Amino acid sequence: MYHRVLRKMQEQIRTRQYVMTLHAEEEMNDDGLTIFDIERAILTGEIIERQEDHHTGEWKYLVSGSAIDSRLTIVVGKLSVTDKLVIITVYLEN
């Protein structure tokens, strides 16, 4: 449904035009994930939901994809006004 947004996110991963929030890094470490897992989840994933931030009005997207070891991973991200992908948080799907 959000194919254009997903393609843009994947391009930002391929060209290393992304940043991770401190919260995303903490969650990644807590779940035993690496940056390679997060990149792969976005590159292999699909957008499963779009949410509007109540404070900023910006759209954020939940991408469901596979980590390197095939664990189902959710990455929450948004495209910033600076044309970078901002990875807000990550978690393993139960």
C-alpha positions as CSV (number, residue, x, y, z in Angstrom):
1,M,0.0,0.0,0.0
2,Y,2.9,2.4,0.8
3,H,5.2,1.1,-1.9
4,R,6.7,4.5,-2.7
5,V,7.6,5.2,0.9
6,L,9.0,1.7,1.4
7,R,11.2,2.1,-1.7
8,K,12.5,5.4,-0.4
9,M,13.3,3.9,3.0
10,Q,15.1,1.0,1.3
11,E,17.1,3.4,-0.8
12,Q,18.1,5.4,2.3
13,I,19.4,2.1,3.9
14,R,21.4,1.2,0.8
15,T,23.0,4.7,0.6
16,R,23.5,4.9,4.4
17,Q,21.2,8.0,4.6
18,Y,19.7,7.1,7.9
19,V,20.0,7.8,11.6
20,M,18.9,5.9,14.7
21,T,17.5,7.4,17.8
22,L,19.1,6.6,21.1
23,H,15.9,4.8,22.0
24,A,16.2,2.6,18.9
25,E,19.8,1.7,19.7
26,E,18.9,0.8,23.2
27,E,16.0,-1.4,22.0
28,M,18.1,-3.0,19.4
29,N,20.8,-3.9,22.0
30,D,18.1,-5.2,24.4
31,D,16.7,-7.6,21.8
32,G,20.2,-8.8,20.7
33,L,19.8,-7.2,17.3
34,T,22.6,-5.6,15.2
35,I,22.5,-2.7,12.7
36,F,22.7,-5.4,10.0
37,D,19.5,-7.0,11.3
38,I,17.8,-3.6,11.2
39,E,19.0,-2.9,7.7
40,R,17.9,-6.4,6.5
41,A,14.5,-6.0,8.1
42,I,13.9,-2.8,6.1
43,L,15.3,-4.2,2.9
44,T,13.2,-7.4,3.1
45,G,10.2,-5.9,4.8
46,E,6.8,-4.5,4.1
47,I,5.0,-1.6,5.7
48,I,2.3,-3.0,7.9
49,E,1.0,0.2,9.4
50,R,1.1,4.0,9.2
51,Q,0.7,6.1,12.3
52,E,0.4,9.9,12.7
53,D,2.5,11.5,15.5
54,H,0.1,13.4,17.7
55,H,2.6,16.0,18.6
56,T,4.2,16.8,15.2
57,G,1.6,15.5,12.7
58,E,4.4,13.6,10.9
59,W,3.8,10.1,9.6
60,K,5.7,7.1,10.9
61,Y,5.7,3.7,9.4
62,L,6.0,0.2,10.9
63,V,8.1,-2.1,8.7
64,S,8.0,-5.8,9.3
65,G,10.9,-7.8,8.0
66,S,13.4,-10.5,8.7
67,A,16.6,-10.1,10.7
68,I,19.7,-11.9,9.5
69,D,18.7,-15.0,11.6
70,S,15.1,-14.8,10.2
71,R,13.6,-13.4,13.4
72,L,10.6,-11.3,12.6
73,T,11.6,-7.7,13.4
74,I,9.5,-4.5,13.4
75,V,11.3,-1.2,12.6
76,V,9.4,2.1,13.2
77,G,10.7,4.9,11.1
78,K,9.9,8.1,9.3
79,L,11.3,10.2,6.5
80,S,12.7,13.4,7.8
81,V,12.6,16.9,6.3
82,T,16.3,16.5,5.7
83,D,15.5,13.5,3.4
84,K,17.0,11.0,5.8
85,L,15.4,7.9,7.3
86,V,15.0,8.2,11.1
87,I,14.7,4.9,12.8
88,I,12.6,5.6,15.9
89,T,12.5,2.2,17.5
90,V,12.9,-1.5,16.8
91,Y,11.5,-4.6,18.4
92,L,11.1,-8.3,17.8
93,E,7.6,-9.6,16.8
94,N,6.4,-12.2,19.2
